[in-house]
Amino acid sequence: MTIAFDVDGTLTGFPEMFKELMVQIGPQEGGAYTGFTRIVLTGCLSSSPTSPAQRQEQLARLGIMKGEHYDELLVVQAPTTDGVAAGKGVVCRERNVALMFEDTKEWIPIIKTVSPGTCMALVH
């Protein structure tokens, strides 16, 4: 099962809670696989792009580390905010994301339209 986590307002808003969750669903002591894949899925406007390296540094400042807390970091770029939401939906559909944590309420129906199989959890 793949679970996706938004960055701004989600991981940045509740870093301690999500760090604990991400560790609990990640590989366990001795490398035992729990059946979960953890994706950090964030977006930005094409007019002000953010690189994966910049996002990885931002997460590291919150104590959220690749490997320990997440398996993969993906950054969706689009010219509009609705385009970013749709891009997140495409990733959710292509990666068979079962659950996504997102704080932008207006984006949830857009993501669900593109990826109807993804359960969305509104974070606030």
Secondary structure, DSSP 4 states (H G I P E B T S, - for coil): -EEEE-IIIIITTSHHHHHHHHHHHS--GGG---S-EEEEEEEEETTS---HHHHHHHHHHTT--BTTTBSEEEEEEESSHHHHHHHHHHHHHHTTEEEEEE--GGGHHHHHHH-TT-EEEE--
